[in-house]
Amino acid sequence: MSAAVAGVGGSGALRVSQHTEASAGSGTYALVITAAGAVDLDTEALLRNALLDAVAVHRTVCVDLGGITFFGAVGANALVAARNAATLAGRTLLVRGVPGVVRRTLELTELDRVFAIEA
C-alpha cells in the first residue's frame, strides 16, 4: 500500500506506505507505516487513517517518521488517536526514525514521555 496527498496552499505533500518487517530474534512481524513529507491540516488524515487501519488489524505497528519535514499539533493528534486505538485493541504502536522537527513537537506536548520511540 502506498498513498500520497498534496497539501493546499503550498504546504507540501505527504506520502505514506507500508510493509511488513520481522522483529529481531522474536520470530514475529510488525507492520511498518512509513511517512514522508509534511503532516499538517491538509494531510494528517492520510497518516491518521493509515495508522488507525493498521492498529485495527495488526498486533504490532511501527510508524517510521524519518522522512517527515513538517509536523505540527495535528500530527501529534494523529499519533495519539492511533495509540489510543492500539491500547483499546490490546495492540502495540511503536514510533521510530524521529527527526528533529517531530521530536520538538513531541517534547513540547510531552508526548515523548508517552510513546516508545526507537532510534
N, C-alpha and C positions, 0 to 999 in steps of 0.2 A: 504494500500500500504506500502510495506517495501522493501528497496533495499540496497545493500551493494556493495562496490568496494574496492579492496585492492590496495594500492599504490605500485609502483615499487621501488625496492631497499630498502625495509625495512622501507618505510615512514609511514607505518601504514595502517589502513583501515578506511573507513567512512561508517557509517550506517545512512540511512535516512528513517524515517517512517512518517506516517501522521494519524491524527484522528480529529474528529470534537469535539469542546468544546463549551458549552454555555457561553455567556458573562454574567457576574454577573449583575443580575437585569434588563437587557435590553431586554431579550427575543430573542436576535439574537445569531447567531452561527458563530464561526470562524474556519477555517481550521488551524490546528496546524501542522507544519512541525518540527519534532524533529531530530536533527543531533547529532551524537556521533562519536568521533574518530578524525582523522587528516584531515584538509582541506588544501590540497597542490596542486601542479600542476597536480598530477595524479588523484586526487579525486574531485576537485572542480566542474567539470562538473555535477556530480551527484547532488550536492547541488544546483547549478545554475539551472539546468533543472527542478528539483522538485519545486523550487520557481517560476520560470517563468511559468510553467504549472499551478501552484496553483493560481497565481495572474491573470491569463488569465480567470479563471472560477469563483473564489470565491471573494466576496466583501471584506472580511477581512481575511488576512492571518497572522499568528503569527509564527515566526521561533524561536524555543527553542534551544539555543546553549549550554545548561548546560553540555552536555557530550563531548564538544569539547576539545581535548588535544593539538592540534596544529592548528594555524590559522594565515596564512600569508597574504600577499597582495592579492593573488588570491582569498582568502576567502572574503576579503573586496570588491573586484571587483564583486564577485557573489552577494553580498548583494546590491551593488549599481545598478547592472543590474536589479535585482528584484524590487528595489524601483522605478527605472525609469519606468519600465513596469507597475507597480501598479499605479503610478501617471498618466501616459498616459491613463490608462483604468479607472481612477476615483475610484481606489480601495485603500485599506489601507494595508500596511505592517508594522507589529509590530515586535520588537525583544525583547526576554526575556531570562532569565537564562544565563546571560553573565559571563562566568568565567574570571579570570584574564588574561589568555593568549589571549582571544578575546578582552577584554577591552583595553589592551595595544595597540593592533593593531588599534582599533577604535580611541583611543586617539591620537596616533601618526599621523594618517591620518586625524584627526579632524572630523571623521565621527560620533563620539559620540555626536556631535552637530547637526547632520543631522537626525539620527534615534531616534525615540521614544523608549527608552529602558526601559522595565518593569523589576521589581525585580524578 
